Amino acid sequence: MTTILYGILIVVVAVVAAVAGLMLAQRLIPLSIREQSNTATGTIYAALYVVFGVSLGFSLFLVWQQFNAARQTAENEATSLQQIYNLAARFPESEQDRIKELAVSYARVVVEEEWASLQQGRPTERAQTLLGELRRSVVDLEPHSNAQDALYAASLQELDELEENRALRLLAAREGIPSILWVVLVVGGTLTIAFTYLFGMERAWLHAVAVAGLTTAVCLILYVIAILDYPFNSGVSVQPDAFELVLRVIQG
């Protein structure tokens, strides 16, 4: 709900500012001058909104891809953790209990503690410590048969994938699209809206409606890009559903 309210507030403020700018431009530039320049203004504006539209579309596609990649990364991490738990069950009880206990603890800490800290783009020391202990416990396994050798190799592979996906998850939590791209988007959006002030329309209210509609569309898309930019710390964020599912499965 907060995300929706922030979005509405941003759009309202932007529309008010854009219409106020239009009214100022209409006072400073006579209608006759703007009408005479409509053709030339339209040609330049066409090039401007194409460049801005391409930048906007590319940015939206980029953050959507990053959001989906972050969700898939979290699911892969949880899957690797479950596989480690399942593989450990094939070893003697004296060796498997510690691994199972650490796998459950790691999943619980990720869900209950680390997911909240991802909003600040940082991991929790406890989760990192548990992962280190899990690695040591898996490495210390002693295979006593060819079958256990294969299980041991598979466990190490799943552990490597878990650590890799965890690193990717933490990276996605603290890094968004480059700041220079935000400069391009904000400046491009501002110019695209402000350039419409140069058009001459006899009915001022109709001009204001057109500007308000364009401003609303631009702001909504920019806001969507902003909330998808950091997939773990926005109103529309990746949830720890995969880890919660793993906990339900392995705890029966």
Secondary structure, 3 states (H helix, E strand, C coil): CHHHHHHHHHHHHHHHHHHHHHHHHHHHCCHHHHHHCHHHHHHHHHHHHHHHHHHHHHHHHHHHHHHHHHHHHHHHHHHHHHHHHHHHCCCCHHHHHHHHHHHHHHHHHHHHHHHHHHHHCCCCHHHHHHHHHHHHHHHCCCCCCHHHHHHHHHHHHHHHHHHHHHHHHHHHHHCCCCHHHHHHHHHHHHHHHHHHHHCCCCCHHHHHHHHHHHHHHHHHHHHHHHHHHCCCCCCCCCCCHHHHHHHHHHCC
